[in-house]
Amino acid sequence: MKIHRRRVLQLSTGALAVPFVSRLAAADTYPSRPVRLIVTVPAGGSPDIIARLIAQWLSERLGQAFVVENRPGASSNIGTEVAVNAAPDGYTLLFAISSNAINASLYRHLRYDFIRDTVPVAKIASIPLVMEVNTGVPAQTVPEFIAYARANPGKINMAAPGMGSPLAVAGELFKMMAKVDMADVTYQGEAPAVPDLISGQVQVMFGVMPSSLGYLKSGKLRALAVTSPKRQDALPGVPAMAEFLPGYEAAGWYGVVAQKGVPADIVAKLNTEINAALADPATRQRLIDLGCLISPGSPADFENFIAAETAKWAKVIAFAGIKAD
């Protein structure tokens, strides 16, 4: 049976168009069922609250439930592994946090590679830290503290809330850049460290700014610097660490990533909607009230940020000589 040349061309063109049409259909119909947003910390903390705020926005905008699923444990590694091993179809997303960049160097035997196995969708925000000291420390400024620490090498105790946590590595970054030697005292989180900081069993800590404000404003602790590039309105008069150590910056940060292989049009759709949430006045104000510095941008912006964070903390972890396994 003969098939005319025109018919062959029509069939070939149609075959080539099928994948393109399929991709368009996937973008147009996504999401057609509920989406999991895996959060790697327990319910109730700042990352969980922010994730639920974004999930609610996406649910309302896209007409399908975005369900937060808490998978805490192993410094976020358990939930991250669940997420990266899910099907790359856009129906399992990961609420990425700063620990994901830190863990790449802290843990030697991870069963995933965060940069290789994920696709950045959107950065949401960061939360600055604050360098805070016991009121008995004879230093009112960062330069005075550095001089005091250099005069007393190894004698100042620095609280390290969680091995390899953003708070702990912020302190190690300070030690590296300021060229000071302080003893690390490890705690299971920030809350257990605060009473010892107030009582003077440890002398310095890098704490999350929103949770530190009450102690600082009541005079129970003294703030020496914030870790954001610029000063913060919540602590007027407190300088940025970069004013004394140029280039110093440390913060907890949050964003959304998907698995490598998720269609680019789904990533773009999610990025557009998350950025819309960050521009929405009500959502924006709720994030600001939580102490967030809002960070809208493209997937490429977030990809570059994650790469820079991973490289930075790899140097700090190598300097500190810490390993979690």
N, C-alpha and C positions, 0 to 999 in steps of 0.2 A: 504494500500500500504506500502510495506516495504522499508525502507531507510537504506542502508548499513552503517555500522559504519564508514567506511572511508569517505563516503559522508557527514555524520554528522560532522566529524572532519573538513572537508574542509569548510563546511558552517560556523562552529563556528570560525575557523581561519580567514575566510574572513570577518565575522562580526566584529571581534576584530580589524582587520586591517583597517577598513573603517575610524574610527576617526583619526588614525595615518596618513593615506594617505591624508585625508581632511586637516589636519594641515600642512602637507608638501606642498600640493597644495596652501594653503593660503599664506604660506611663499614665495613660488616660484612666485606667481602672484601679491603679494603686492608690490606697490599699483596698482590697476587696474582702479582707477579713482582718480580725484583730492583730495588732502588732505588739510584740514583747519588747519592753525597754528594760534591759538588765542593769541593775544598780548593784555595785559591788560592796556596798556598806549596809549596815543595818538600818531599818526604818527609823525615822525621826531625826537623823543628822542633817546637816546643811545639804550635802549632795542629794540625799533622798528627797528633801523638800523641794529643791530646785528641779530635780528630775520629774517629780509629780506635777509641778507647775507647767513644765514644758509638755509633758504627756497630756495634760488636760487641754492645753491649747491645740495640740495636734489632733486630738480626738474631735474637738469641736470644729476645727477647720476642714478636716479630711473625712469626717463622717464615719470613721471606724475607731474602735477603742484602741488606744495605746496604753497597754497595761504594764505598770511598773512591777518588776519581779526582783525582789531583793535576794542576792546570792553573795552574802559576805563571806569572808574568810581568807586567810593567807595573804593579807595585805592587798586584797582585790584580785589576786590571781585566780581564785576559784571561779568567780563570776566571769572574769575576762576569758578564761578558757572555754567556758560554756558558750559564750557569745561567738568567739572566733571559729568554733567548730560547727556552728549552726549553718543551715543552708544559706547561700548568698542570694537571697531573694527579696531582701528588704523587710522581712517579717520578724526578724530578731535583730535589735539594735543594742548597742552598748553605750551606757552613760559613762564616758571615759573621764578619768580624774588624773591629777598630777602623779599619783602613784604609778600609773601605767608607764610613764616616761622614766621614773626612778627605778622601777623594778627590772627594767631591761638590763641594767648593770649590777643591781643588787643581788639578783638571783641567777645562779649559774646554770640551773637545770630546768628552766621553764620549758614547757612542752609547746610553746608557741613563740612567735616573734611578733611583737605588737605592731611594729612598723610594716613588716612584710605581709602580715595576715589581716590587716584592717585597711579600710578606706575612710579617711576623715570626711565627715559630713558637715559639721558646723561647730565652731567654738562658741560657747555661751557666755562665760564670764570667768573672772578670777577673783579671789578674795585675798587681800594683802595680809601679811603677818606684821607683828610688832615685836621688836626687841625690848624685853621688859626685865627689870632687875629688882632684887630685894631692896627695900628702902635703906638698908644698912650698908649697901655697897657705896664706897666713897668715890662715886663718879656721877656727874650730872649730865655728861655728854658722851658721845661715842669716842672722840679722841681721848677723853679722860679715862674711859673704860679700857681702851686699848693700852694706854700707858700703864694702868693699874694691872692689867693682865700680863703685860710683858715683864713687869716688876715682880710678879708672883706666878711664874710658870708652873702649870700643873696643879695649882692650889685653888683655883676657882672651879666650882662645880657647875656644869651646864646641864639642865634638864633636857633629855632627848625623848620626847613623847612618841614612843614607837620606833623601833629600829627601821631606819630607812624611810620614815614618814616625811612628808614635806616640811614639817616643823623641825625634825632632826637634821635633815640635810641643809636646811637654811642656816642652822647653827654651824654646820661643818663648812659651808661656803664662807661664812663670816671668819671662822678660824683660818681658813686657807688664804683669804684675801687680806686679812688684818695681820697675818703672821703671828698668831698667838696660840699658846698651848693651854687648853682647858680640859678638865676631866669630864667625860660624859657619864651621866647617870640616867639609865634607861627606865622609862615608865611605860605602862600599858595604856597609852593615850594621854591627852592633855589634862583632863580633869584630875587624875590622881597626882599630877605633878604640881598643880597650883598650890595646895596647902604647904608643901615643902618649900616652894619658892617664897611664899609669904612668911614662913617661919625662919627662913634663912638656911635650911639644910642644903639647898642649892641656891646659887646666887643669880643665875641668868637663865632665860628661856626665850625662845622665839614662839610666840603664841598666835593663834588666829585672832585677828583684830576684833571682830564683833564680840567674841566670848571674853575678851580681855578688857573691854571698855569699862565694865562695872568696877573691876579691881583698880584700874588706873584712875578713874574719876573719883573713887573713894579714898585714894591715897594709900591703898594697901600695897600697890606696886608702882614702880616708876618706869615710864616709857622713855627710851633713849632714841629710838628711830623706828620708822615704818619701812617695810621692805619693798614697797612699790617704787617706781621710778620718780614719782612726785609725791609731795605731801598730801595728806588726806584731811578732808573737812571734819571728819569725826574726831580727829585729834589735832586741833589747831595748835600751832606752835611746836609740834613734834616734827623734826626734820626727816627727810628721806635718807636712808643709809647711803644712797649713791652720792650724796653731798660730801661724804667723807671717804667712801670707797667707790670711786667711779666705776660704773658698770655693774654694781651689785643690784640684783633683783631676785626676789623669791616670792612665790605665792602659791596658794592652792588654786587649781583651775578645773573647769568642767566643760565638757562638750559631748557631742554624739558622734560615734563612728559606726560603720557597718563592716561586713566581711569583704575581703578582697573578692572581686567578681560580681558584686552587686551592680546592676545596670546603672550607667551614669545618669540616665534620665530620672531614676528614682532618687539618687543622691542629690541631684539638682533640685528636685521637687521638695525634698525634706529640708535642704538648705534654705530655699526660699521661704518656707513656712516658719522655720526656726528664727530666721532673721526678722520675719514679720512679727513674731512674738516679742523679740527684743525691742522692736520699735513701738509696740503697743504701749500706750501710757500706763495703763493699769498693771500690766505684767512687768514693765520696766521698773515701776515704783516698788513693786513687791520684791524684785531682785535687789534693788538699791537698799531697801529696808533690811535685807539679809546680809548687807555688807559687800555686795558684789560690785565689781567694776565690769560693766557690760562690754562684750567683745564681739560684735557682729563681724562677719566676713565670709569669704568664699571657702569652699573645700580646700583650694590650694593654699590659702592663707593659713588654715588650720594645719594642713600637712607640713608646711614650713615651720610653723610654731612647734609642733610635736618633735620634728627632727632636731630643732635647736635645743629644746628642753632635754631631749634624750642625750645629746652630746654634752651639754653642760653638766648634767648630773652624773654622767659617766666619769668626768674628770674629778668631780668632788668626791665621789665614792672611792675612786682609786686613791685620791689624796688621803682620805680618812681610813682607808684599808678595811672597810666594813663589808661583810658578806652575810647574807641571811641563810645560806645553805652551803 
